[in-house]
């Protein structure tokens, strides 16, 4: 890639790529990610061939020129790109084409107005230096200060709490406790063909991996997989789809496990 060799910049859709600084910047609001040389080349190659699947072998040859690498290197690089883009609110950049490679859809490169410039941030020059608008911040502080002065603390006797209120509080407490208990299992992150999966650190069974690959689409930004009990390999599978949890447990081809 000539641009990468010359240390130039390139604009692809709504992103600017700086090969010398290894950054990919969203034009609309200046949000950017830092990437390695290979990750920057991967994004560039996929974006230049939008809507076309780039085979894993091609990516390995083009983005690690002169180096001997394995498929795992590409898997890690794709995972790092997805994680970095997710931090700036981009969850649909790279699509996995199972058993083939990866693709960036043309729609993902078109500015849909979902990331407008922030009013209290100024972008100066080409260095993407962010300066807080002091006047705006002071105005916000005054509003917050005024709101705090208007707040009155209501002194309510514990004896005024009804039995119904106590039931609601108990239900909410145990529901929260159950949710926290389940998410405590998510202690590690892995990937299945480049798809990020949060799990409990134990190798995922093949049926779970197959279910993830078969159900993956560009709207899914994260997978969660965890066992129902320690006595068997019966798993529950969820995805984050447009900021909503979707249950894919029924798509796993697994034996029925009696939970004790």
Secondary structure as GFF3:
##gff-version 3
##sequence-region A 1 260
A	DSSP	alpha_helix	2	6	.	.	.	ID=ss1
A	DSSP	beta_strand	9	12	.	.	.	ID=ss2
A	DSSP	beta_strand	15	18	.	.	.	ID=ss3
A	DSSP	beta_strand	23	26	.	.	.	ID=ss4
A	DSSP	beta_strand	32	34	.	.	.	ID=ss5
A	DSSP	alpha_helix	37	48	.	.	.	ID=ss6
A	DSSP	beta_strand	54	55	.	.	.	ID=ss7
A	DSSP	alpha_helix	56	63	.	.	.	ID=ss8
A	DSSP	alpha_helix	71	87	.	.	.	ID=ss9
A	DSSP	beta_strand	95	97	.	.	.	ID=ss10
A	DSSP	beta_strand	101	103	.	.	.	ID=ss11
A	DSSP	three_ten_helix	106	109	.	.	.	ID=ss12
A	DSSP	beta_strand	121	124	.	.	.	ID=ss13
A	DSSP	beta_strand	129	132	.	.	.	ID=ss14
A	DSSP	alpha_helix	134	150	.	.	.	ID=ss15
A	DSSP	three_ten_helix	158	160	.	.	.	ID=ss16
A	DSSP	alpha_helix	163	183	.	.	.	ID=ss17
A	DSSP	beta_strand	188	192	.	.	.	ID=ss18
A	DSSP	beta_strand	195	199	.	.	.	ID=ss19
A	DSSP	alpha_helix	206	215	.	.	.	ID=ss20
A	DSSP	beta_strand	220	227	.	.	.	ID=ss21
A	DSSP	beta_strand	235	241	.	.	.	ID=ss22
A	DSSP	beta_strand	244	247	.	.	.	ID=ss23
A	DSSP	three_ten_helix	249	251	.	.	.	ID=ss24
###
